[in-house]
Amino acid sequence: MTNHKAMEFTCVTMMCINPTRHTTLSIEWLQVFFSIAFSAIGIANAQMAFPDITKASGAVKRVFSVIDRVPSILPNLSTGKVFLQQ
C-alpha cells in the first residue's frame, strides 16, 4: 500500500469511526479555497483595467487644464479686442 493510499484509508476509517471529526476537506476549507480563488480572479480582472485608469487620469488633467485656461479673446466684448496676458 502506497503512502497516499494509506493516508486515504486512515481518513476514511476515522470518518467511519467518528463522522463528526473534521477532515481536511471540511466546509470551512472549501470556503477559504473559493474565497481566495475568487479574490485572485477579481484582482486579475482589475489589473487589466490599470492602463485604462492611467489614461483616464491623464485625460482628466488635460480637460481641466483646458477648462481652467483664461481665454485670449474676451467673449463678453463686442469690439473684438484681444486680452493681452502679462
C-alpha positions in Angstrom: 0.0 0.0 0.0 1.5 3.3 -1.0 1.7 6.3 1.4 -1.1 8.1 -0.4 -3.4 5.1 -0.2 -2.6 4.6 3.5 -3.5 8.2 4.3 -6.7 7.9 2.4 -7.6 4.7 4.2 -6.8 6.3 7.5 -9.1 9.3 6.8 -11.9 7.1 5.6 -11.5 4.9 8.7 -11.5 7.9 11.0 -14.7 9.2 9.4 -16.4 5.9 9.8 -15.4 5.8 13.5 -16.2 9.4 14.3 -18.2 11.1 11.5 -18.3 14.5 13.3 -14.5 14.8 13.2 -13.3 17.4 10.6 -11.3 16.1 7.8 -9.0 18.2 5.5 -11.9 18.8 3.1 -14.4 20.3 5.5 -16.8 23.1 4.6 -14.5 25.7 6.1 -11.6 24.7 3.9 -13.7 24.9 0.8 -15.0 28.3 1.8 -11.4 29.5 2.3 -10.3 28.0 -1.0 -13.1 29.5 -3.1 -12.8 32.9 -1.4 -9.1 33.0 -2.3 -9.7 31.8 -5.8 -12.5 34.3 -6.5 -10.4 37.1 -4.9 -7.5 36.2 -7.3 -9.8 36.3 -10.3 -11.1 39.7 -9.2 -7.6 41.1 -8.8 -6.6 39.7 -12.2 -9.7 41.4 -13.8 -8.9 44.7 -12.0 -5.3 44.5 -13.1 -6.4 44.6 -16.7 -8.1 47.9 -16.2 -5.0 49.7 -14.7 -3.7 51.0 -18.1 -7.1 52.5 -18.8 -7.2 54.2 -15.4 -3.9 55.9 -16.0 -5.0 57.0 -19.4 -8.2 58.4 -17.9 -6.4 60.3 -15.2 -4.1 61.9 -17.8 -7.2 62.8 -19.9 -8.9 64.4 -16.9 -5.8 66.5 -16.2 -5.8 67.8 -19.8 -9.6 68.5 -19.8 -9.4 70.5 -16.6 -6.4 72.5 -17.8 -8.5 73.5 -20.9 -11.4 74.4 -18.6 -9.2 76.5 -16.2 -7.4 78.3 -19.0 -8.0 82.0 -19.4 -9.2 82.7 -23.0 -7.1 85.1 -25.1 -10.3 86.7 -26.5 -12.9 88.2 -24.2 -16.2 86.7 -25.2 -18.3 89.5 -23.5 -16.9 92.3 -25.6 -18.4 93.0 -29.0 -15.4 95.1 -30.2 -13.2 92.0 -30.8 -10.4 93.3 -28.6 -7.7 90.8 -27.6 -6.9 90.5 -23.9 -3.1 90.6 -23.5 -1.7 88.3 -20.8 1.2 89.8 -18.8 
